[in-house]
Amino acid sequence: MAENRIRIEGRVKRIEYLRYLADVRAEEQQAIDMGYHITRKSIEEVREEFQAKYGSIWMEI
């Protein structure tokens, strides 16, 4: 019987980036809940901020 092998390659977003994004959104929501009028950061702004601090949002697998 032949063994089936699946080869997975590509890029995935780092878990650190996803957690960072979730933290940013949680902080924004908390400010809104407290009555502050804020402008949410765009995904691009959050990505650029993360990359400046920690490097690429992508991980090669």
PyMOL commands that set and color helices and strands:
alter all, ss='L'
color gray80, all
select helices_A, chain A and resi 15-33+43-54
alter helices_A, ss='H'
color red, helices_A
select strands_A, chain A and resi 11-13+58-60
alter strands_A, ss='S'
color yellow, strands_A
deselect
rebuild
show_as cartoon
